[in-house]
Amino acid sequence: MTRKELGFRAAGLLGKGFLMGMGSTWRYEIRGREVLEPFLSQGKPFILAFWHSRILPLSYLHRGDGIVVLVSEHRDGEYITRIVERMGLRTARGSSTRGGARGLRGIVRAARDGHSMAFTPDGPKGPPRVFKPGALVAAKLSGAPVVPLAAGASRAWRAASWDRFEVPKPFARIRVRYGEPHYIPRDADDTALDGYAATLEAALNRATDEVDRASLSRESAPTGRES
């Protein structure tokens, strides 16, 4: 086994341990998850779309769900892959900047096999909170709807990265909002996709701003563990 492979394995183990330990202290307040029930009960796939900065609390929330996540083929993506796969998620490798077509084919195949998907439409390098077309193309080809998903932490560390990546602090309150499903017609052209991207970007930004405001305003009013 090479030193590089040992590093990836260690990152997977340590990353899972960190996320499981931190996540066990987070308190979730979830609204709108009922929009997923028709798909879950019928075994039909859907596409979760959320901003790159909110990966950690949402990966913990959906651990073990078998959702397929599109991960960049850059070296950093290998570390992410090792962690999320240990969390019970699946991955397809590729992005809008490298290996995109291959990654998209992999994730669409997974959808046709009945697996739901997750995209960070502003990743892997931004610009932040701008909805790029990958999730829409996957929705168009697979027939699965795009479900906007937002999460906001009452207390978090923020990295000095392009998206100010958030790591919720221990015992943070995490507010989560699922939006209404959006279907993308099979015959949607580039102009139509631009319109859907603008609509979803606005919806996801509104939801993200809402959970951020609510999380901060209620930080001083603790309650019991929520789900």
PyMOL commands that set and color helices and strands:
alter all, ss='L'
color gray80, all
select helices_A, chain A and resi 3-23+33-42+52-61+75-86+100-112+134-142+190-217
alter helices_A, ss='H'
color red, helices_A
select strands_A, chain A and resi 27-31+47-49+68-71+90-93+117-119+146-153+156-158+166-168+173-178
alter strands_A, ss='S'
color yellow, strands_A
deselect
rebuild
show_as cartoon
